[in-house]
Amino acid sequence: MPLIRWLLNVAPLWNTPEEFNEALNHLPATTHEHILKFHRSNDRKLALGSQILQHLIVCKHRNIPFRDVRIVRNFGGIPGGRPVFTGDNNRVEGLEYNVSHHGSVVGIISRLLPPKEGGKEDEGGGVGVDILEYEKRPHYVDGTLEAVREWAEGFKEGKVFTGREMGVIDASTAAWEGMDEEDKMRGVVKAVHLNWVVKEAYVKAVGTGLVTDLTAVEFGLVGVGEGIDCGERMSDFEVWVGGRQRRMATEWYFEVEKVVKDGLEGPYCVGIVTRAEGLEEGDKSGVWEWLEYEGGILPLIRSSS
């Protein structure tokens, strides 16, 4: 099945109450509370963009009018479960997708596969995506190298990254000679974010109910940062699962890359994880498609209503 990759930059969108409300009213009323619960304008725009992309992918690939798409959260009554869409008589319809957002960008991926029913915990849908501003440190981290390194070390103390993963992050400082402090901080942030997006995408693909120990998943990202900084999509790296009785996670396909676009404050890194079964070479080489709201999404919404 194809691997759909869409991105939307919400920074230039819906910056007046009138524009925001007009876009919001294209969505079913059942989505409004989830979007409007956010107080910050950017968070509301990200939530709105996320809902629009979710409804759009169903509309386009299942030929359902945009306003008739019904997406339910917590599939199967599982708290935190992934959203799916329902058709007539609330029957669960087919296509798995996953969505992520950060900064001003929303991303969505789908294999157009049917969701897996049953089970008592979130087993994931076999697709996971995560996106982060690649070079930008979190706002709560002070702008000193000491503070950034302390923040990075917290991922090991918090049992998020393994010693090996932290070793790769520390190695990002090996070429510091001649670099100023800002560049050094940026190097640490990039290494942390790179490790985070692939690990988070894996958790989302497998399911939060099945991943209770983040250090039982270990990524060998040696040289990956250098590759994506050169504009490459990196997928040839080792991934180990299982803790003490480790094995290679060959049943999964992993990729990570840097994406850029005019108008963004900086680059983003995006990680994808999906089941390797049925994935063709053409799917692996597919590109991220930046969607335009006024010239692309809105005409489709109107034509399908």
C-alpha positions as semicolon CSV with decimal commas, in nm:
position;residue;x (nm);y (nm);z (nm)
1;M;0,000;0,000;0,000
2;P;0,122;0,354;-0,068
3;L;0,280;0,566;0,202
4;I;0,117;0,910;0,202
5;R;0,324;1,198;0,346
6;W;0,165;1,542;0,391
7;L;0,287;1,858;0,566
8;L;0,107;2,186;0,639
9;N;0,259;2,509;0,768
10;V;-0,006;2,691;0,974
11;A;0,202;3,003;1,049
12;P;0,052;3,214;0,766
13;L;-0,299;3,074;0,813
14;W;-0,606;3,177;1,015
15;N;-0,448;3,478;1,183
16;T;-0,774;3,667;1,233
17;P;-1,082;3,545;1,422
18;E;-1,282;3,557;1,098
19;E;-1,032;3,339;0,909
20;F;-1,005;3,094;1,196
21;N;-1,380;3,057;1,243
22;E;-1,439;3,014;0,871
23;A;-1,190;2,726;0,860
24;L;-1,324;2,578;1,184
25;N;-1,679;2,573;1,047
26;H;-1,574;2,349;0,760
27;L;-1,525;2,075;1,022
28;P;-1,800;1,882;1,199
29;A;-1,918;2,052;1,519
30;T;-1,798;1,749;1,718
31;T;-1,437;1,856;1,657
32;H;-1,473;2,214;1,778
33;E;-1,442;2,152;2,151
34;H;-1,113;1,965;2,107
35;I;-0,969;2,253;1,901
36;L;-1,100;2,539;2,113
37;K;-0,977;2,394;2,443
38;F;-0,632;2,533;2,365
39;H;-0,571;2,888;2,489
40;R;-0,265;2,985;2,285
41;S;-0,335;3,091;1,929
42;N;-0,062;2,872;1,780
43;D;-0,183;2,564;1,966
44;R;-0,534;2,623;1,835
45;K;-0,404;2,659;1,480
46;L;-0,204;2,336;1,510
47;A;-0,510;2,153;1,643
48;L;-0,721;2,296;1,360
49;G;-0,460;2,199;1,101
50;S;-0,441;1,849;1,246
51;Q;-0,816;1,798;1,223
52;I;-0,828;1,936;0,870
53;L;-0,555;1,699;0,751
54;Q;-0,721;1,399;0,921
55;H;-1,056;1,475;0,760
56;L;-0,891;1,557;0,427
57;I;-0,708;1,226;0,398
58;V;-1,032;1,037;0,458
59;C;-1,224;1,262;0,220
60;K;-0,970;1,223;-0,059
61;H;-0,886;0,854;-0,027
62;R;-1,226;0,716;0,080
63;N;-1,442;0,946;-0,133
64;I;-1,648;1,075;0,156
65;P;-1,765;1,439;0,157
66;F;-1,545;1,643;0,389
67;R;-1,820;1,743;0,631
68;D;-1,954;1,387;0,645
69;V;-1,627;1,242;0,775
70;R;-1,667;1,133;1,137
71;I;-1,351;1,068;1,334
72;V;-1,367;0,915;1,682
73;R;-1,090;0,931;1,939
74;N;-0,983;0,654;2,178
75;F;-1,064;0,372;1,935
76;G;-1,211;0,067;2,109
77;G;-1,278;0,263;2,427
78;I;-0,906;0,267;2,507
79;P;-0,796;0,588;2,683
80;G;-0,534;0,751;2,463
81;G;-0,620;0,519;2,176
82;R;-0,565;0,637;1,823
83;P;-0,843;0,809;1,626
84;V;-1,022;0,632;1,343
85;F;-1,313;0,733;1,125
86;T;-1,656;0,575;1,114
87;G;-1,907;0,530;0,834
88;D;-2,273;0,434;0,834
89;N;-2,402;0,286;1,161
90;N;-2,072;0,384;1,330
91;R;-1,892;0,102;1,149
92;V;-1,516;0,148;1,163
93;E;-1,387;0,224;0,816
94;G;-1,048;0,156;0,670
95;L;-0,739;0,360;0,679
96;E;-0,473;0,394;0,938
97;Y;-0,296;0,724;0,976
98;N;-0,085;0,909;1,229
99;V;-0,038;1,280;1,285
100;S;0,219;1,497;1,461
101;H;0,283;1,869;1,499
102;H;0,542;2,105;1,642
103;G;0,633;2,468;1,597
104;S;0,406;2,571;1,310
105;V;0,403;2,248;1,111
106;V;0,153;1,960;1,108
107;G;0,241;1,629;0,944
108;I;0,028;1,326;0,862
109;I;0,114;0,986;0,714
110;S;-0,102;0,694;0,605
111;R;-0,063;0,353;0,442
112;L;-0,437;0,353;0,358
113;L;-0,470;0,026;0,551
114;P;-0,771;-0,074;0,764
115;P;-0,741;-0,037;1,142
116;K;-0,694;-0,338;1,365
117;E;-0,995;-0,408;1,583
118;G;-1,008;-0,575;1,922
119;G;-0,762;-0,582;2,210
120;K;-0,760;-0,411;2,548
121;E;-0,482;-0,162;2,492
122;D;-0,357;0,068;2,221
123;E;-0,163;-0,162;1,990
124;G;-0,086;0,111;1,740
125;G;-0,185;0,118;1,379
126;G;0,140;0,015;1,220
127;V;0,225;0,374;1,125
128;G;0,389;0,643;1,336
129;V;0,525;0,990;1,266
130;D;0,691;1,253;1,479
131;I;0,810;1,601;1,390
132;L;1,023;1,856;1,577
133;E;1,190;2,184;1,505
134;Y;1,534;2,044;1,434
135;E;1,765;2,313;1,571
136;K;1,547;2,505;1,817
137;R;1,591;2,433;2,185
138;P;1,280;2,419;2,408
139;H;1,177;2,757;2,547
140;Y;1,230;2,641;2,904
141;V;1,599;2,562;2,847
142;D;1,831;2,855;2,916
143;G;2,051;2,971;2,631
144;T;2,379;2,842;2,773
145;L;2,576;2,536;2,671
146;E;2,571;2,406;3,027
147;A;2,190;2,428;3,042
148;V;2,149;2,256;2,705
149;R;2,380;1,970;2,801
150;E;2,198;1,930;3,133
151;W;1,868;1,914;2,943
152;A;2,010;1,645;2,712
153;E;2,142;1,442;3,005
154;G;1,791;1,443;3,151
155;F;1,677;1,206;2,875
156;K;1,911;0,941;3,011
157;E;1,817;1,005;3,371
158;G;1,451;0,991;3,271
159;K;1,505;0,650;3,106
160;V;1,421;0,778;2,759
161;F;1,759;0,727;2,590
162;T;2,002;0,441;2,647
163;G;2,370;0,484;2,724
164;R;2,450;0,401;2,362
165;E;2,207;0,661;2,233
166;M;2,351;0,920;2,470
167;G;2,695;0,825;2,340
168;V;2,588;0,923;1,989
169;I;2,448;1,251;2,124
170;D;2,773;1,320;2,311
171;A;2,967;1,241;1,995
172;S;2,795;1,535;1,830
173;T;3,028;1,751;2,037
174;A;3,342;1,585;1,901
175;A;3,393;1,841;1,625
176;W;3,350;2,142;1,848
177;E;3,694;2,288;1,792
178;G;3,650;2,627;1,631
179;M;3,273;2,638;1,692
180;D;3,109;2,917;1,890
181;E;2,876;2,843;2,181
182;E;2,559;2,892;1,977
183;D;2,671;2,630;1,724
184;K;2,761;2,390;2,004
185;M;2,418;2,428;2,161
186;R;2,255;2,376;1,824
187;G;2,455;2,056;1,772
188;V;2,330;1,906;2,100
189;V;1,970;2,006;2,031
190;K;1,980;1,851;1,683
191;A;2,121;1,523;1,817
192;V;1,854;1,501;2,090
193;H;1,569;1,584;1,853
194;L;1,692;1,334;1,595
195;N;1,690;1,052;1,849
196;W;1,356;1,162;1,988
197;V;1,160;1,171;1,662
198;V;1,252;0,816;1,560
199;K;1,183;0,677;1,907
200;E;0,851;0,859;1,939
201;A;0,744;0,752;1,589
202;Y;0,820;0,390;1,684
203;V;0,613;0,416;2,003
204;K;0,321;0,557;1,806
205;A;0,345;0,285;1,539
206;V;0,371;-0,002;1,787
207;G;0,125;0,146;2,035
208;T;0,165;0,309;2,373
209;G;0,010;0,004;2,536
210;L;0,294;-0,217;2,415
211;V;0,592;0,011;2,483
212;T;0,637;0,062;2,856
213;D;1,018;0,085;2,864
214;L;1,166;0,335;2,620
215;T;1,518;0,210;2,684
216;A;1,415;-0,133;2,551
217;V;1,417;0,029;2,207
218;E;1,763;0,140;2,101
219;F;1,858;0,330;1,786
220;G;2,207;0,326;1,641
221;L;2,213;0,665;1,470
222;V;2,588;0,696;1,415
223;G;2,638;0,920;1,113
224;V;2,266;0,977;1,062
225;G;2,280;1,342;1,170
226;E;2,552;1,415;0,919
227;G;2,345;1,247;0,646
228;I;2,026;1,443;0,702
229;D;2,223;1,766;0,736
230;C;2,339;1,698;0,380
231;G;1,979;1,664;0,267
232;E;1,961;1,284;0,266
233;R;1,676;1,066;0,388
234;M;1,834;0,817;0,627
235;S;1,683;0,472;0,673
236;D;1,982;0,240;0,693
237;F;2,048;0,232;1,065
238;E;2,028;-0,032;1,335
239;V;1,727;-0,058;1,567
240;W;1,730;-0,303;1,856
241;V;1,429;-0,403;2,068
242;G;1,376;-0,633;2,363
243;G;1,597;-0,516;2,646
244;R;1,836;-0,788;2,762
245;Q;1,728;-1,035;2,495
246;R;1,773;-0,790;2,214
247;R;1,698;-0,848;1,850
248;M;1,698;-0,638;1,535
249;A;1,359;-0,482;1,460
250;T;1,355;-0,604;1,100
251;E;0,976;-0,612;1,081
252;W;0,970;-0,232;1,086
253;Y;1,079;0,030;0,834
254;F;1,241;0,343;0,978
255;E;1,329;0,672;0,814
256;V;1,428;1,020;0,926
257;E;1,504;1,335;0,731
258;K;1,524;1,713;0,748
259;V;1,248;1,914;0,579
260;V;1,262;2,281;0,492
261;K;1,026;2,531;0,333
262;D;1,035;2,901;0,254
263;G;0,868;3,093;0,535
264;L;0,966;2,858;0,816
265;E;1,190;2,988;1,095
266;G;1,418;2,687;1,055
267;P;1,437;2,323;0,946
268;Y;1,233;2,040;1,096
269;C;1,327;1,676;1,142
270;V;1,065;1,412;1,073
271;G;1,074;1,045;1,170
272;I;0,853;0,774;1,022
273;V;0,806;0,416;1,137
274;T;0,578;0,166;0,965
275;R;0,551;-0,207;0,917
276;A;0,794;-0,327;0,653
277;E;0,549;-0,585;0,517
278;G;0,395;-0,473;0,190
279;L;0,609;-0,160;0,166
280;E;0,753;-0,120;-0,182
281;E;1,066;0,066;-0,289
282;G;0,854;0,335;-0,451
283;D;0,686;0,399;-0,116
284;K;1,023;0,441;0,054
285;S;1,135;0,695;-0,202
286;G;0,816;0,902;-0,187
287;V;0,850;1,267;-0,091
288;W;0,684;1,485;0,167
289;E;0,416;1,696;0,002
290;W;0,365;2,047;0,137
291;L;-0,004;2,126;0,110
292;E;-0,135;2,478;0,050
293;Y;-0,459;2,569;0,223
294;E;-0,601;2,836;-0,008
295;G;-0,488;2,682;-0,335
296;G;-0,523;2,314;-0,255
297;I;-0,712;2,213;0,059
298;L;-0,994;2,469;0,054
299;P;-1,103;2,402;-0,308
300;L;-1,117;2,030;-0,232
301;I;-1,326;2,091;0,080
302;R;-1,570;2,306;-0,113
303;S;-1,596;2,072;-0,408
304;S;-1,668;1,773;-0,185
305;S;-1,938;1,941;0,025
